[in-house]
Amino acid sequence: MSTGQEKLVKDLEFLELLAVQMDAYLMSDTIFWKTTHVDLPDLTLGGYLMRQHRLLALRDSLSQAEQKRLDTAVAQFNQMIAVKGALFEKKARRELEARLRQWAAYLDDLAEATEDRGAYYQSAVETRIMIAALIDKLHIGDFLLSPEIGQKLTKLDNQLSRYWTS
């Protein structure tokens, strides 16, 4: 099994775990849900949405059995959001604010770095991807985002663009 395939299988396990635990997770006060699985990160809505997007985009790389497992996890997640939309929105907004602070802190550290500015970008950029996934999901539903979120994200993206090269 290739490293990429292993990552997809881990992503699928993550989706299945959060889909099953979604009710308890939405009812909890925490954004970062601790999992008992050593190989899986903390469960979050942003992490779920990022992995769901990746798995759906790479669906053809999964076996038929894995595709069925993916469909089941996505259906469970969507059903829970349909039933508990207000809790989902509240938790997604809290996570979005936390991820924006996390991304801003990374960019501040990047600005202060004197050497190898891109050393941690590969792991840090997942935060930005989760921000996009949360915003996309909040835009799809009946949820409204404040203009301040978009303005802050634009400012942060402009801050990052100073380090880009052609």
Salt bridges, closest charged atoms under 4 A:
ASP11 OD1 - ARG51 NE 3.37
ASP11 OD2 - ARG54 NE 2.57
GLU13 OE1 - LYS10 NZ 3.66
GLU16 OE2 - ARG69 NE 2.68
ASP23 OD1 - LYS84 NZ 2.39
ASP39 OD2 - LYS10 NZ 3.24
ASP42 OD2 - LYS34 NZ 3.12
ASP71 OD1 - ARG59 NH1 2.80
GLU89 OE2 - ARG93 NH2 2.86
GLU95 OE2 - ARG99 NE 3.10
ASP157 OD2 - ARG128 NH2 2.82
